[in-house]
Amino acid sequence: MPLSFPRLTLASRLQFALRFAIRHLAVSAAVAAISAYWVFALLYPEPTHTMQDVSSIFLLVLFVDTVSGPILTLLLASPFKSTRERWADFSLVGAIQLLALLYGLHSLWAARPVVLAFEVDRLVIVTANEVQIDDLAKAPAGMRQLPWGGMIKVNTRKALNNDEFMQSMEMGMAGVSPSMRPSWWLPWSSASDEIKARARPATQLLEKRPQDAAALETAIANAGIPVQQLHYLPFTSSKTKDWIALLDNELRIVAYANVDGF
């Protein structure tokens, strides 16, 4: 019987650790669900999380964070440790897990979409880390602070003179568009005439891109408006140009589609 004692000890230890690991997994899953709601429903509502390719990155962070904590608990929990030792282990694991999650969430928050801008002939999503923060004081009143959630809508002005035009061209080649510069922002209401002039009938896009008919028809169905009453504009970000926004007759965005609008 001398060999049976170690086997019983190992089985007892694993059974004990598994109970704590399952509890840890349940707590981690709850935190993950809350985090996912915050990211996908509040920070990156559809279609911005798809446009910014947030889903794969965030789900990887959640998977690693949710699984690593319970695994560490499974390895560290032992009935042969005192209550104080177990709490020290669990606190350390929880702290590491929480810090990793907070780091990932902060990175996503820093890159959240904060501006929906009309720029020349398209609608542009601008993220918080793309806005020229030093320029915010020059924005119109009510636009000098980035929202913690959601997006502010802005129009963008044209260059005031040749020097400003050339400077804008240089910045554009460096990846800084007018929509990223608060000093170029204008109230959204001032864009109505330009949007009306630039928006094209959705029926034209259906004829132009028959290969994307399924995606377009789904977006039209989501809009709940006859296609003859819909118009579209390219809907872009720094990561993708292959989206459109569908607009109703009052120029309100009613749906989106992953289709090249240019």
BELCOR-V674768 format. One record per helix or strand of 3 or more residues. SS is the DSSP state (a for helix, b for strand). FROM is the first residue (numbers start at 0). LEN is the number of residues. Records with the same first field share a line. If there is no record, write none. Layout:
SS=FROM-LEN ; FROM-LEN
This chain:
a=3-40 ; 47-4 ; 53-23 ; 82-28 ; 132-6 ; 161-12 ; 177-3 ; 181-3 ; 187-11 ; 201-7 ; 209-14 ; 226-3
b=112-7 ; 121-6 ; 151-5 ; 184-3 ; 230-6 ; 243-4 ; 252-5
